[in-house]
């Protein structure tokens, strides 16, 4: 194993450990919120609504996405499982209404949103090494799917992990959302399905019964506007944040993570 290969393996291991072992619950909920974030882009909302699965089988649709991502993170892009998953993703998304730009946005949400959620609600913030590893995974998956250079970064001067990193991806996301987020009926229908069924399965038991209100508390203002969701009162939002952080602290106290 060369030094370059060892470095790539170490980076993947750091990211996989964070997502699969250290904070798996936060990672799953963050990934779910990343999936929901894509509803704010009208073109993506139309595609998801048009398949019918997100409104009729929201948990099954989201589970398939989660399984694919966690397989790639845990097994690696170049493993037999990883290559099979990448090929399946390429087949599913090989359609004229899914452009490379839309794919880049989806991948950015799936990488950035779990880390944001961990930073805000986890037992600790994401380390620089973990962010670096997440960015390496982001670039690798983009390459594996045959996409052009990722916006907000890519491989400057041919260096895979030098130059602009995940901060550039987040900056591109913010600009893309400012330009493209817009309310649609499809997004509203997707939100109703996800907030009532999908998120309830991701939340701590005491919060699951209040899933729509809890879910609305976790949306930032631009996304809430795009999904036409009224923001809950400040005390409700504070209670949700307190419950999530208490769960993280309890897991640390119990020896988890």
TORKOL-4160 file (C-alpha; in steps of 0.2 Angstrom, whole numbers, padded with zeros to 4 digits, m for minus):
257
<pt num="1" X="0000" Y="0000" Z="0000"/>
<pt num="2" X="0007" Y="0017" Z="m0005"/>
<pt num="3" X="0008" Y="0032" Z="0005"/>
<pt num="4" X="m0006" Y="0040" Z="m0005"/>
<pt num="5" X="m0017" Y="0025" Z="m0004"/>
<pt num="6" X="m0014" Y="0024" Z="0015"/>
<pt num="7" X="m0019" Y="0043" Z="0016"/>
<pt num="8" X="m0035" Y="0040" Z="0006"/>
<pt num="9" X="m0039" Y="0025" Z="0017"/>
<pt num="10" X="m0036" Y="0034" Z="0033"/>
<pt num="11" X="m0047" Y="0049" Z="0027"/>
<pt num="12" X="m0061" Y="0037" Z="0022"/>
<pt num="13" X="m0059" Y="0028" Z="0039"/>
<pt num="14" X="m0061" Y="0045" Z="0049"/>
<pt num="15" X="m0077" Y="0049" Z="0039"/>
<pt num="16" X="m0084" Y="0032" Z="0041"/>
<pt num="17" X="m0080" Y="0031" Z="0060"/>
<pt num="18" X="m0089" Y="0048" Z="0062"/>
<pt num="19" X="m0105" Y="0043" Z="0052"/>
<pt num="20" X="m0106" Y="0025" Z="0057"/>
<pt num="21" X="m0099" Y="0024" Z="0074"/>
<pt num="22" X="m0097" Y="0040" Z="0083"/>
<pt num="23" X="m0113" Y="0049" Z="0079"/>
<pt num="24" X="m0124" Y="0038" Z="0068"/>
<pt num="25" X="m0141" Y="0045" Z="0074"/>
<pt num="26" X="m0136" Y="0063" Z="0071"/>
<pt num="27" X="m0129" Y="0057" Z="0054"/>
<pt num="28" X="m0145" Y="0049" Z="0049"/>
<pt num="29" X="m0156" Y="0063" Z="0054"/>
<pt num="30" X="m0144" Y="0076" Z="0046"/>
<pt num="31" X="m0144" Y="0065" Z="0030"/>
<pt num="32" X="m0163" Y="0065" Z="0031"/>
<pt num="33" X="m0164" Y="0084" Z="0032"/>
<pt num="34" X="m0151" Y="0085" Z="0018"/>
<pt num="35" X="m0164" Y="0075" Z="0007"/>
<pt num="36" X="m0178" Y="0086" Z="0012"/>
<pt num="37" X="m0167" Y="0101" Z="0008"/>
<pt num="38" X="m0167" Y="0096" Z="m0010"/>
<pt num="39" X="m0186" Y="0098" Z="m0011"/>
<pt num="40" X="m0183" Y="0117" Z="m0011"/>
<pt num="41" X="m0176" Y="0116" Z="m0029"/>
<pt num="42" X="m0192" Y="0115" Z="m0041"/>
<pt num="43" X="m0183" Y="0104" Z="m0053"/>
<pt num="44" X="m0179" Y="0091" Z="m0040"/>
<pt num="45" X="m0196" Y="0092" Z="m0032"/>
<pt num="46" X="m0204" Y="0088" Z="m0048"/>
<pt num="47" X="m0193" Y="0073" Z="m0051"/>
<pt num="48" X="m0196" Y="0066" Z="m0033"/>
<pt num="49" X="m0215" Y="0070" Z="m0034"/>
<pt num="50" X="m0216" Y="0062" Z="m0051"/>
<pt num="51" X="m0210" Y="0045" Z="m0046"/>
<pt num="52" X="m0224" Y="0044" Z="m0033"/>
<pt num="53" X="m0213" Y="0035" Z="m0020"/>
<pt num="54" X="m0209" Y="0049" Z="m0009"/>
<pt num="55" X="m0228" Y="0052" Z="m0006"/>
<pt num="56" X="m0233" Y="0034" Z="m0006"/>
<pt num="57" X="m0218" Y="0026" Z="0003"/>
<pt num="58" X="m0208" Y="0040" Z="0011"/>
<pt num="59" X="m0198" Y="0029" Z="0023"/>
<pt num="60" X="m0194" Y="0016" Z="0009"/>
<pt num="61" X="m0188" Y="0029" Z="m0003"/>
<pt num="62" X="m0177" Y="0038" Z="0011"/>
<pt num="63" X="m0171" Y="0021" Z="0017"/>
<pt num="64" X="m0165" Y="0017" Z="0000"/>
<pt num="65" X="m0155" Y="0033" Z="m0001"/>
<pt num="66" X="m0148" Y="0031" Z="0017"/>
<pt num="67" X="m0143" Y="0013" Z="0013"/>
<pt num="68" X="m0134" Y="0018" Z="m0003"/>
<pt num="69" X="m0124" Y="0032" Z="0006"/>
<pt num="70" X="m0119" Y="0022" Z="0021"/>
<pt num="71" X="m0114" Y="0008" Z="0010"/>
<pt num="72" X="m0102" Y="0020" Z="0000"/>
<pt num="73" X="m0096" Y="0028" Z="0016"/>
<pt num="74" X="m0093" Y="0011" Z="0025"/>
<pt num="75" X="m0087" Y="0000" Z="0012"/>
<pt num="76" X="m0078" Y="0013" Z="0001"/>
<pt num="77" X="m0081" Y="0018" Z="m0017"/>
<pt num="78" X="m0069" Y="0006" Z="m0024"/>
<pt num="79" X="m0076" Y="m0010" Z="m0015"/>
<pt num="80" X="m0087" Y="m0022" Z="m0024"/>
<pt num="81" X="m0102" Y="m0016" Z="m0014"/>
<pt num="82" X="m0097" Y="0002" Z="m0018"/>
<pt num="83" X="m0095" Y="0000" Z="m0036"/>
<pt num="84" X="m0112" Y="m0009" Z="m0037"/>
<pt num="85" X="m0120" Y="0005" Z="m0028"/>
<pt num="86" X="m0112" Y="0018" Z="m0039"/>
<pt num="87" X="m0118" Y="0009" Z="m0054"/>
<pt num="88" X="m0136" Y="0008" Z="m0047"/>
<pt num="89" X="m0136" Y="0027" Z="m0043"/>
<pt num="90" X="m0130" Y="0030" Z="m0061"/>
<pt num="91" X="m0144" Y="0020" Z="m0069"/>
<pt num="92" X="m0157" Y="0028" Z="m0058"/>
<pt num="93" X="m0152" Y="0046" Z="m0061"/>
<pt num="94" X="m0148" Y="0043" Z="m0080"/>
<pt num="95" X="m0163" Y="0054" Z="m0086"/>
<pt num="96" X="m0163" Y="0070" Z="m0096"/>
<pt num="97" X="m0172" Y="0080" Z="m0082"/>
<pt num="98" X="m0158" Y="0076" Z="m0069"/>
<pt num="99" X="m0143" Y="0088" Z="m0075"/>
<pt num="100" X="m0125" Y="0087" Z="m0068"/>
<pt num="101" X="m0129" Y="0103" Z="m0059"/>
<pt num="102" X="m0144" Y="0096" Z="m0050"/>
<pt num="103" X="m0134" Y="0080" Z="m0045"/>
<pt num="104" X="m0120" Y="0091" Z="m0038"/>
<pt num="105" X="m0132" Y="0100" Z="m0027"/>
<pt num="106" X="m0140" Y="0084" Z="m0021"/>
<pt num="107" X="m0122" Y="0077" Z="m0017"/>
<pt num="108" X="m0118" Y="0093" Z="m0008"/>
<pt num="109" X="m0133" Y="0092" Z="0003"/>
<pt num="110" X="m0129" Y="0074" Z="0007"/>
<pt num="111" X="m0112" Y="0079" Z="0012"/>
<pt num="112" X="m0114" Y="0096" Z="0021"/>
<pt num="113" X="m0131" Y="0094" Z="0030"/>
<pt num="114" X="m0126" Y="0079" Z="0041"/>
<pt num="115" X="m0110" Y="0088" Z="0046"/>
<pt num="116" X="m0120" Y="0104" Z="0050"/>
<pt num="117" X="m0132" Y="0094" Z="0060"/>
<pt num="118" X="m0118" Y="0086" Z="0070"/>
<pt num="119" X="m0110" Y="0103" Z="0073"/>
<pt num="120" X="m0126" Y="0110" Z="0080"/>
<pt num="121" X="m0134" Y="0095" Z="0089"/>
<pt num="122" X="m0121" Y="0082" Z="0092"/>
<pt num="123" X="m0110" Y="0078" Z="0107"/>
<pt num="124" X="m0096" Y="0088" Z="0099"/>
<pt num="125" X="m0092" Y="0098" Z="0083"/>
<pt num="126" X="m0084" Y="0089" Z="0068"/>
<pt num="127" X="m0065" Y="0090" Z="0068"/>
<pt num="128" X="m0055" Y="0097" Z="0053"/>
<pt num="129" X="m0049" Y="0080" Z="0049"/>
<pt num="130" X="m0067" Y="0074" Z="0048"/>
<pt num="131" X="m0072" Y="0088" Z="0037"/>
<pt num="132" X="m0057" Y="0085" Z="0026"/>
<pt num="133" X="m0062" Y="0066" Z="0025"/>
<pt num="134" X="m0080" Y="0071" Z="0021"/>
<pt num="135" X="m0073" Y="0082" Z="0007"/>
<pt num="136" X="m0063" Y="0068" Z="0000"/>
<pt num="137" X="m0078" Y="0057" Z="0000"/>
<pt num="138" X="m0088" Y="0070" Z="m0009"/>
<pt num="139" X="m0075" Y="0072" Z="m0023"/>
<pt num="140" X="m0073" Y="0054" Z="m0025"/>
<pt num="141" X="m0092" Y="0050" Z="m0027"/>
<pt num="142" X="m0093" Y="0065" Z="m0039"/>
<pt num="143" X="m0079" Y="0057" Z="m0049"/>
<pt num="144" X="m0087" Y="0039" Z="m0048"/>
<pt num="145" X="m0103" Y="0046" Z="m0055"/>
<pt num="146" X="m0095" Y="0053" Z="m0070"/>
<pt num="147" X="m0099" Y="0071" Z="m0065"/>
<pt num="148" X="m0089" Y="0086" Z="m0071"/>
<pt num="149" X="m0078" Y="0096" Z="m0058"/>
<pt num="150" X="m0089" Y="0100" Z="m0043"/>
<pt num="151" X="m0094" Y="0118" Z="m0040"/>
<pt num="152" X="m0085" Y="0127" Z="m0026"/>
<pt num="153" X="m0070" Y="0117" Z="m0026"/>
<pt num="154" X="m0065" Y="0102" Z="m0036"/>
<pt num="155" X="m0047" Y="0097" Z="m0040"/>
<pt num="156" X="m0037" Y="0113" Z="m0041"/>
<pt num="157" X="m0020" Y="0111" Z="m0049"/>
<pt num="158" X="m0024" Y="0092" Z="m0050"/>
<pt num="159" X="m0023" Y="0091" Z="m0031"/>
<pt num="160" X="m0037" Y="0081" Z="m0024"/>
<pt num="161" X="m0037" Y="0088" Z="m0006"/>
<pt num="162" X="m0028" Y="0105" Z="m0008"/>
<pt num="163" X="m0035" Y="0122" Z="m0011"/>
<pt num="164" X="m0054" Y="0125" Z="m0009"/>
<pt num="165" X="m0062" Y="0112" Z="0002"/>
<pt num="166" X="m0079" Y="0109" Z="0010"/>
<pt num="167" X="m0081" Y="0128" Z="0014"/>
<pt num="168" X="m0082" Y="0131" Z="m0005"/>
<pt num="169" X="m0095" Y="0118" Z="m0007"/>
<pt num="170" X="m0106" Y="0126" Z="0006"/>
<pt num="171" X="m0103" Y="0143" Z="m0001"/>
<pt num="172" X="m0109" Y="0137" Z="m0018"/>
<pt num="173" X="m0124" Y="0129" Z="m0010"/>
<pt num="174" X="m0129" Y="0145" Z="m0002"/>
<pt num="175" X="m0128" Y="0154" Z="m0018"/>
<pt num="176" X="m0137" Y="0141" Z="m0028"/>
<pt num="177" X="m0151" Y="0141" Z="m0015"/>
<pt num="178" X="m0153" Y="0160" Z="m0015"/>
<pt num="179" X="m0155" Y="0159" Z="m0034"/>
<pt num="180" X="m0166" Y="0143" Z="m0035"/>
<pt num="181" X="m0176" Y="0140" Z="m0020"/>
<pt num="182" X="m0194" Y="0143" Z="m0024"/>
<pt num="183" X="m0211" Y="0137" Z="m0017"/>
<pt num="184" X="m0220" Y="0123" Z="m0027"/>
<pt num="185" X="m0235" Y="0112" Z="m0024"/>
<pt num="186" X="m0224" Y="0097" Z="m0027"/>
<pt num="187" X="m0212" Y="0103" Z="m0013"/>
<pt num="188" X="m0227" Y="0106" Z="m0002"/>
<pt num="189" X="m0233" Y="0088" Z="m0005"/>
<pt num="190" X="m0216" Y="0080" Z="m0002"/>
<pt num="191" X="m0214" Y="0090" Z="0014"/>
<pt num="192" X="m0231" Y="0084" Z="0021"/>
<pt num="193" X="m0226" Y="0066" Z="0017"/>
<pt num="194" X="m0208" Y="0068" Z="0024"/>
<pt num="195" X="m0213" Y="0077" Z="0040"/>
<pt num="196" X="m0227" Y="0065" Z="0045"/>
<pt num="197" X="m0219" Y="0049" Z="0041"/>
<pt num="198" X="m0201" Y="0049" Z="0037"/>
<pt num="199" X="m0194" Y="0061" Z="0051"/>
<pt num="200" X="m0204" Y="0052" Z="0065"/>
<pt num="201" X="m0194" Y="0037" Z="0062"/>
<pt num="202" X="m0178" Y="0047" Z="0064"/>
<pt num="203" X="m0182" Y="0057" Z="0080"/>
<pt num="204" X="m0180" Y="0052" Z="0098"/>
<pt num="205" X="m0196" Y="0044" Z="0105"/>
<pt num="206" X="m0203" Y="0059" Z="0115"/>
<pt num="207" X="m0202" Y="0070" Z="0099"/>
<pt num="208" X="m0208" Y="0057" Z="0086"/>
<pt num="209" X="m0227" Y="0060" Z="0090"/>
<pt num="210" X="m0224" Y="0079" Z="0086"/>
<pt num="211" X="m0214" Y="0075" Z="0071"/>
<pt num="212" X="m0221" Y="0089" Z="0059"/>
<pt num="213" X="m0218" Y="0103" Z="0072"/>
<pt num="214" X="m0201" Y="0096" Z="0077"/>
<pt num="215" X="m0196" Y="0095" Z="0059"/>
<pt num="216" X="m0202" Y="0113" Z="0055"/>
<pt num="217" X="m0191" Y="0118" Z="0070"/>
<pt num="218" X="m0176" Y="0111" Z="0061"/>
<pt num="219" X="m0178" Y="0121" Z="0045"/>
<pt num="220" X="m0169" Y="0137" Z="0042"/>
<pt num="221" X="m0178" Y="0152" Z="0035"/>
<pt num="222" X="m0174" Y="0150" Z="0017"/>
<pt num="223" X="m0179" Y="0132" Z="0016"/>
<pt num="224" X="m0195" Y="0135" Z="0027"/>
<pt num="225" X="m0200" Y="0148" Z="0015"/>
<pt num="226" X="m0197" Y="0137" Z="0000"/>
<pt num="227" X="m0207" Y="0123" Z="0008"/>
<pt num="228" X="m0221" Y="0135" Z="0014"/>
<pt num="229" X="m0219" Y="0130" Z="0032"/>
<pt num="230" X="m0223" Y="0141" Z="0046"/>
<pt num="231" X="m0209" Y="0142" Z="0058"/>
<pt num="232" X="m0214" Y="0136" Z="0076"/>
<pt num="233" X="m0213" Y="0149" Z="0090"/>
<pt num="234" X="m0196" Y="0152" Z="0098"/>
<pt num="235" X="m0200" Y="0141" Z="0114"/>
<pt num="236" X="m0204" Y="0126" Z="0104"/>
<pt num="237" X="m0188" Y="0128" Z="0094"/>
<pt num="238" X="m0178" Y="0129" Z="0110"/>
<pt num="239" X="m0186" Y="0114" Z="0117"/>
<pt num="240" X="m0182" Y="0104" Z="0101"/>
<pt num="241" X="m0164" Y="0109" Z="0102"/>
<pt num="242" X="m0163" Y="0105" Z="0121"/>
<pt num="243" X="m0170" Y="0088" Z="0118"/>
<pt num="244" X="m0158" Y="0084" Z="0104"/>
<pt num="245" X="m0143" Y="0090" Z="0114"/>
<pt num="246" X="m0149" Y="0081" Z="0129"/>
<pt num="247" X="m0149" Y="0065" Z="0119"/>
<pt num="248" X="m0132" Y="0068" Z="0113"/>
<pt num="249" X="m0125" Y="0071" Z="0131"/>
<pt num="250" X="m0134" Y="0056" Z="0138"/>
<pt num="251" X="m0126" Y="0045" Z="0125"/>
<pt num="252" X="m0109" Y="0052" Z="0130"/>
<pt num="253" X="m0113" Y="0049" Z="0149"/>
<pt num="254" X="m0118" Y="0032" Z="0145"/>
<pt num="255" X="m0102" Y="0028" Z="0136"/>
<pt num="256" X="m0108" Y="0029" Z="0118"/>
<pt num="257" X="m0099" Y="0038" Z="0104"/>
